[in-house]
Amino acid sequence: MEVPFTWKVTGWFMVGWSPEFVTGEVRPLHYFGEDLVAYRAESGELHLMEAHCKHLGAHLGHGGTVVGDCVECPFHGWRWGPDGTNRYIPYQPDKPNRGLTLRVYPVKEQYDCVFAWYHPDGAEPQWEMPDIFTAFPQYETDPKAYYRPYPEFSQIAEREPVHPQIVAENGPDSAHFQYVHRATVTPKLLEWNVVDREWRFLTGWPVADGDDPDEMALRIHSNMFGLGGAISVFAGQSNHRLIFACTPVDDGYSTMFYSIWEPRLPGDESDVPPESVRKRIEKQFLGTVWDDLEIWRYQKYVEHPALSRVDAKPYMALRKWAQQFYDAPPTRPPAAEPA
């Protein structure tokens, strides 16, 4: 997908689920156009940094090992600390190379979701990642009241030709539900506003065949935490929470993450949802990601769209809000991948 802005977007981005990062193990990742290594130290703390050892360029995520709070290179045993500094060289143990450092990416874990901060110039986080639960204090905020999101209620779509702003632009677009998701009623964008770095909006689903057009069977409160994604809470016919996140991989491609927190059945204390709940959530909600992808994969970005009177104001306001997350110049159009 060719867009008139960079793929190196500033913000918080999801890079996986906590259970994927096992204590004492390394894991190779690739996001933001960079090879990365994630490792969970023996203390349990998760770290993320550039992947290639500054000694001779070995990839720390392929064969590297965790030693205390450091990751050890599989090539010559050089150890790198969570701050990116060289901590140990086995054949000169009293003289690590303190002039060498690996770039470190700040990491936050929330309710089994892992987020990394990215800035094209390596600047420190400019705002906090909002809390998935306390962002909506008017609804149930105890994570124990919900089934675990991973792995039963989580999906990933890897390396798709979709820019994070395209995903964000779904927010003010209520009309597509009838055609893309086969909704029986057309939801309404009831309100939207900008709070600091967040775009917050409320979508209402009218009661089917109701006499009052303002009576809603379902309300969805959503907060976009920059262009990295949105956290939402459903109130009405459904009462779950979800996150839909989009993380740039390389110029031209992103990976998308989707997780749902479904309320436990009365009296059920298990973290694992029963089969009946799994089937219902899969049928009603998990498939919506793939519905949108069928559009996004082939969509052309229209810089000056011919919008209707209904969606023009929120749509263009969202595009203006999105401009603050571009701290790098526009990316050149990506080359086509070989067939």
C-alpha positions as CSV (number, residue, x, y, z in Angstrom):
1,M,0.0,0.0,0.0
2,E,1.4,3.3,-1.1
3,V,0.8,6.2,1.3
4,P,2.0,9.8,1.5
5,F,3.5,9.4,5.0
6,T,6.1,7.3,6.7
7,W,5.8,3.8,7.9
8,K,8.1,4.7,10.8
9,V,5.3,5.9,13.0
10,T,5.9,7.2,16.6
11,G,4.0,5.6,19.4
12,W,3.2,2.5,21.4
13,F,2.9,-0.7,19.4
14,M,1.9,-4.3,20.3
15,V,4.6,-6.9,19.6
16,G,3.1,-10.0,21.1
17,W,1.5,-11.7,24.1
18,S,3.3,-12.2,27.4
19,P,3.0,-16.0,27.4
20,E,5.1,-16.1,24.2
21,F,8.1,-14.6,26.1
22,V,9.3,-17.3,28.5
23,T,11.6,-16.6,31.4
24,G,15.2,-17.4,30.5
25,E,14.6,-17.5,26.7
26,V,15.3,-15.2,23.8
27,R,13.0,-14.6,20.9
28,P,13.8,-12.9,17.5
29,L,11.4,-10.3,16.3
30,H,11.2,-7.9,13.3
31,Y,9.3,-4.6,13.6
32,F,9.9,-1.0,12.5
33,G,12.2,-2.2,9.8
34,E,14.6,-3.5,12.4
35,D,15.8,-6.9,13.6
36,L,15.1,-7.2,17.3
37,V,15.7,-9.6,20.2
38,A,13.3,-9.9,23.1
39,Y,14.3,-11.8,26.2
40,R,12.8,-12.3,29.6
41,A,15.5,-12.1,32.3
42,E,15.7,-14.5,35.1
43,S,14.0,-11.9,37.3
44,G,10.9,-12.2,34.9
45,E,11.4,-8.7,33.4
46,L,11.0,-8.5,29.7
47,H,13.5,-6.6,27.5
48,L,13.6,-5.6,23.9
49,M,16.7,-4.3,21.9
50,E,18.3,-4.3,18.6
51,A,19.3,-7.9,17.6
52,H,22.8,-7.8,16.2
53,C,25.8,-8.0,18.5
54,K,28.2,-5.0,18.2
55,H,31.2,-7.3,18.2
56,L,30.8,-9.2,14.9
57,G,27.1,-8.9,14.1
58,A,25.7,-12.2,15.3
59,H,21.9,-12.2,15.9
60,L,21.2,-12.5,19.6
61,G,17.8,-13.9,19.0
62,H,19.1,-17.0,17.2
63,G,21.1,-19.1,19.7
64,G,21.6,-16.4,22.3
65,T,21.1,-17.2,25.9
66,V,19.9,-15.4,29.0
67,V,22.4,-15.0,31.9
68,G,20.9,-13.2,34.8
69,D,19.5,-9.9,33.4
70,C,21.8,-10.1,30.3
71,V,21.5,-11.7,26.9
72,E,24.7,-13.6,25.8
73,C,25.8,-13.7,22.2
74,P,26.0,-17.2,20.7
75,F,29.1,-16.3,18.7
76,H,31.7,-15.2,21.3
77,G,29.8,-15.0,24.6
78,W,29.6,-11.2,24.8
79,R,26.9,-10.2,27.2
80,W,24.6,-7.2,26.9
81,G,22.6,-5.7,29.7
82,P,18.9,-4.5,29.7
83,D,20.2,-0.9,29.2
84,G,22.0,-2.0,26.0
85,T,25.5,-1.8,27.5
86,N,28.2,-4.4,27.1
87,R,28.6,-6.0,30.5
88,Y,31.0,-8.9,29.9
89,I,33.6,-10.3,27.5
90,P,34.7,-13.8,28.5
91,Y,38.3,-13.5,27.4
92,Q,38.8,-10.1,29.0
93,P,36.3,-10.3,31.9
94,D,37.6,-7.2,33.7
95,K,37.3,-4.9,30.6
96,P,33.9,-4.9,28.9
97,N,33.6,-2.5,26.0
98,R,31.7,0.3,27.7
99,G,31.7,2.4,24.5
100,L,29.4,0.0,22.7
101,T,25.6,-0.1,23.3
102,L,22.6,-1.7,21.6
103,R,19.4,0.4,21.1
104,V,16.8,-0.5,23.7
105,Y,13.1,-0.2,23.1
106,P,10.9,0.5,26.2
107,V,8.5,-2.2,26.9
108,K,5.2,-2.3,28.8
109,E,3.1,-5.4,29.6
110,Q,-0.6,-5.2,30.3
111,Y,-2.9,-8.2,30.9
112,D,-0.9,-10.5,28.7
113,C,-0.3,-7.9,25.9
114,V,3.2,-6.6,25.2
115,F,3.8,-3.1,23.9
116,A,7.0,-1.5,22.7
117,W,7.7,2.3,22.3
118,Y,9.0,3.3,18.9
119,H,10.4,6.7,17.8
120,P,12.4,6.9,14.5
121,D,15.2,8.9,16.3
122,G,15.2,6.8,19.4
123,A,13.5,9.4,21.7
124,E,12.1,8.3,25.0
125,P,8.4,7.7,25.4
126,Q,6.4,11.0,25.1
127,W,3.2,9.6,26.7
128,E,2.1,6.6,28.7
129,M,0.4,3.6,27.2
130,P,-3.2,3.8,28.5
131,D,-4.4,1.0,30.7
132,I,-6.7,-1.4,28.9
133,F,-9.0,-1.7,31.9
134,T,-8.8,1.5,33.9
135,A,-9.3,3.5,30.7
136,F,-13.0,2.7,31.1
137,P,-13.7,3.0,34.9
138,Q,-17.4,3.1,34.4
139,Y,-17.4,-0.6,33.6
140,E,-15.9,-3.7,35.3
141,T,-12.2,-3.1,35.7
142,D,-11.2,-6.3,37.5
143,P,-9.3,-8.5,35.1
144,K,-10.3,-11.5,37.2
145,A,-13.9,-11.0,36.1
146,Y,-12.8,-12.0,32.5
147,Y,-11.4,-15.1,30.8
148,R,-7.8,-14.9,29.7
149,P,-7.5,-13.3,26.2
150,Y,-4.6,-15.5,25.0
151,P,-4.6,-17.9,23.3
152,E,-8.3,-18.7,23.0
153,F,-9.5,-15.2,22.2
154,S,-6.5,-13.8,20.3
155,Q,-5.5,-13.7,16.6
156,I,-2.6,-12.4,14.6
157,A,-2.4,-11.3,10.9
158,E,1.2,-11.1,10.0
159,R,2.9,-9.0,7.4
160,E,-0.2,-7.5,5.7
161,P,0.1,-4.6,3.2
162,V,-1.8,-2.3,5.5
163,H,-0.6,1.0,7.1
164,P,-1.6,1.7,10.7
165,Q,-3.5,4.9,9.7
166,I,-5.8,2.9,7.4
167,V,-6.8,0.8,10.4
168,A,-7.3,3.9,12.5
169,E,-9.6,5.4,9.8
170,N,-12.0,2.6,10.5
171,G,-12.9,4.4,13.7
172,P,-15.3,7.1,12.3
173,D,-16.5,4.8,9.5
174,S,-19.8,3.3,10.7
175,A,-21.3,2.8,7.3
176,H,-19.0,-0.1,6.3
177,F,-20.4,-2.4,8.9
178,Q,-23.5,-3.2,6.8
179,Y,-21.4,-4.1,3.8
180,V,-18.1,-5.5,5.2
181,H,-19.4,-7.2,8.4
182,R,-22.9,-7.9,7.1
183,A,-24.5,-6.1,10.0
184,T,-28.3,-6.1,10.1
185,V,-28.4,-2.5,11.4
186,T,-26.1,0.5,10.6
187,P,-24.3,1.7,13.7
188,K,-24.0,5.4,14.4
189,L,-20.9,7.5,15.5
190,L,-22.5,9.1,18.5
191,E,-19.6,11.3,19.6
192,W,-15.8,11.7,19.3
193,N,-13.2,13.9,20.8
194,V,-9.4,14.2,21.3
195,V,-7.9,13.8,24.7
196,D,-4.1,14.4,24.8
197,R,-2.7,11.8,22.3
198,E,-5.9,9.7,22.2
199,W,-8.8,9.8,19.8
200,R,-11.9,8.7,21.7
201,F,-15.2,7.8,20.1
202,L,-18.5,6.2,21.0
203,T,-20.4,4.1,18.5
204,G,-24.0,3.0,19.0
205,W,-25.9,0.1,17.5
206,P,-29.7,1.0,17.2
207,V,-32.3,-1.5,18.4
208,A,-33.3,-3.6,15.3
209,D,-36.8,-2.7,14.2
210,G,-37.1,-0.2,17.1
211,D,-39.4,2.8,17.0
212,D,-36.9,5.1,18.7
213,P,-33.8,5.7,16.5
214,D,-31.9,6.9,19.5
215,E,-32.4,3.7,21.5
216,M,-29.2,1.7,21.4
217,A,-28.9,-2.1,21.8
218,L,-25.1,-1.8,22.1
219,R,-22.6,1.0,22.8
220,I,-18.9,0.6,22.0
221,H,-16.5,3.0,23.7
222,S,-13.1,3.1,21.9
223,N,-9.8,4.9,22.7
224,M,-7.1,5.0,20.0
225,F,-3.7,5.1,21.7
226,G,-2.0,6.8,18.8
227,L,-1.9,4.9,15.5
228,G,-0.8,1.7,17.3
229,G,-4.4,0.6,17.8
230,A,-7.5,1.0,19.9
231,I,-8.9,-0.4,23.1
232,S,-12.6,-0.8,23.3
233,V,-15.3,-1.8,25.8
234,F,-18.7,-3.1,24.7
235,A,-21.8,-2.3,26.8
236,G,-25.3,-3.8,26.1
237,Q,-26.0,-7.0,24.2
238,S,-22.3,-7.8,24.7
239,N,-20.0,-6.7,27.6
240,H,-16.5,-7.6,26.6
241,R,-13.3,-5.7,26.1
242,L,-10.9,-5.9,23.2
243,I,-7.8,-4.5,21.7
244,F,-7.0,-4.2,18.0
245,A,-3.4,-3.2,17.3
246,C,-1.4,-2.6,14.1
247,T,2.4,-2.6,14.2
248,P,4.7,-1.6,11.2
249,V,7.0,-4.4,10.2
250,D,8.8,-3.0,7.2
251,D,7.9,-0.2,4.7
252,G,4.7,-1.4,3.1
253,Y,3.7,-4.0,5.7
254,S,2.2,-4.3,9.2
255,T,1.2,-7.1,11.6
256,M,-2.1,-6.9,13.4
257,F,-3.0,-8.2,16.8
258,Y,-6.5,-8.8,18.1
259,S,-7.5,-9.9,21.7
260,I,-10.8,-10.1,23.5
261,W,-11.6,-10.2,27.2
262,E,-14.9,-12.0,27.7
263,P,-16.7,-11.8,31.1
264,R,-16.7,-15.1,33.0
265,L,-19.9,-17.1,33.3
266,P,-21.5,-16.9,36.8
267,G,-19.7,-19.2,39.2
268,D,-16.8,-20.0,36.7
269,E,-13.5,-19.3,38.3
270,S,-11.3,-20.7,35.5
271,D,-9.1,-18.5,33.4
272,V,-9.8,-20.9,30.5
273,P,-13.1,-20.2,28.7
274,P,-15.5,-23.1,28.2
275,E,-16.0,-24.5,24.7
276,S,-19.5,-22.9,24.4
277,V,-18.1,-19.4,25.1
278,R,-15.2,-20.0,22.7
279,K,-17.4,-21.0,19.8
280,R,-19.7,-18.0,20.4
281,I,-16.9,-15.5,20.5
282,E,-15.2,-17.0,17.5
283,K,-18.4,-16.8,15.5
284,Q,-19.6,-13.4,16.5
285,F,-16.3,-11.4,16.9
286,L,-13.0,-13.0,15.9
287,G,-13.9,-13.1,12.2
288,T,-14.3,-9.4,11.9
289,V,-10.5,-8.9,11.5
290,W,-10.5,-11.0,8.4
291,D,-13.5,-9.1,7.0
292,D,-11.7,-5.8,7.1
293,L,-8.5,-7.3,5.8
294,E,-10.2,-8.4,2.6
295,I,-10.8,-4.7,2.0
296,W,-7.5,-3.3,3.3
297,R,-5.2,-5.7,1.3
298,Y,-6.4,-4.3,-2.0
299,Q,-7.3,-0.7,-1.0
300,K,-5.7,2.3,-2.5
301,Y,-5.1,5.3,-0.2
302,V,-7.1,8.3,-1.4
303,E,-5.5,11.5,-0.2
304,H,-8.4,13.7,-1.1
305,P,-11.5,11.5,-0.6
306,A,-15.0,12.5,-1.8
307,L,-16.7,12.2,1.6
308,S,-20.4,12.4,2.4
309,R,-21.8,15.1,4.7
310,V,-22.2,12.5,7.5
311,D,-18.6,11.3,7.7
312,A,-16.6,14.2,6.4
313,K,-16.0,16.1,9.6
314,P,-14.9,13.2,11.9
315,Y,-13.0,11.5,9.0
316,M,-10.9,14.6,8.2
317,A,-10.5,15.4,11.9
318,L,-9.0,12.0,12.5
319,R,-6.5,12.5,9.6
320,K,-5.4,15.8,11.1
321,W,-5.0,14.2,14.5
322,A,-2.9,11.4,13.0
323,Q,-0.3,13.8,11.6
324,Q,1.3,14.3,15.1
325,F,2.6,10.7,15.0
326,Y,4.9,11.3,12.0
327,D,8.3,12.4,13.1
328,A,10.1,11.1,10.0
329,P,9.7,12.2,6.4
330,P,7.4,10.2,4.0
331,T,8.6,6.7,3.1
332,R,9.4,6.0,-0.5
333,P,6.8,3.6,-2.1
334,P,7.7,0.0,-1.3
335,A,9.1,-2.3,-4.0
336,A,6.8,-5.2,-4.9
337,E,7.6,-8.5,-3.3
338,P,8.7,-11.3,-5.7
339,A,5.9,-13.6,-6.7
